[in-house]
């Protein structure tokens, strides 16, 4: 009887289906764009409008979502 060599299937890499977020948050010098999980701002802007435009471009290029926060700490609804 021939020995059958068992092949161990390598565990499949699980791809995260969760999409990261680009946050537009208040900052002491205006507004910041920050990637979810990051401790530092990607970039800081004087106006929220500038920060949102930048975050939208990053989100498009990196396949992420944009989340906007108001100065009072609540989150703004999607546009």
Secondary structure by P-SEA (a helix, b strand, c coil): ccbbbbbbcccccccccbbbbbccccccccbbbbcccccccccccccaaaaaaaaaaaaaaacbbbbbbcccccccccc
